[in-house]
Amino acid sequence: MICSSVGAIGRDGEPLHVSAARLRHSKGTDLAREGLPAHLIAWLLDHSTSRSAELYVNNLPEHAAEIDRAISKSPTLQRFASAFRGDLVNSETEAVGGNDPQSRLAYRGIGTATCGHLKQCGLDGGIPHACYTCSHFQPWLDGPHEEFLGELLAEREALTAQLGTDSPVAKRRDKLIGAVQNVVQLCQARRAELESAEVEGGQA
């Protein structure tokens, strides 16, 4: 009601919806901007631990500008930052084509992602190396991405030991490794976000 009366608009152009959880998040962010440590923010927000309050300190919007500057100065970081071009989804049901079993992708028999291209590339349900750098790739939050990353890193380490660190063969999958690392990091951030929202919802 208050937001409507003052004409507050969200980033999507729709009327802004404010909940108790959103107000708590805004307060936590403001306290972090003032330089308060996580344990003090947790105490002020009546959290049982400082774990979720660390999100306010570690994920301030102001940090984005510093990250952008660092990436813009590094061709290597630019290459890896743009390696993953798909969309992370919380579960198969949220994916484009998630209701079609033919769009499901698996890694070693474990459901991992959904192909938003509806399997028209004919890769028969497996996770080929090209998937993680494809814009149609929709990795699931609970997919075995870390296991796949571990396999790739082990392979690279073995090739490096045999051929040397400067070998093009050893480096051939560096972009893929960067893309999978992007997915793993996105999953970690999403889990922390969901966990924080759950904690906030329980305390509201």
Summary of the structure (lengths in Angstrom):
residues: 204
radius of gyration: 20.7
end to end distance: 19.6
largest distance: 68.5
contacts: 541
relative contact order: 0.12
helix: 54%
strand: 9%
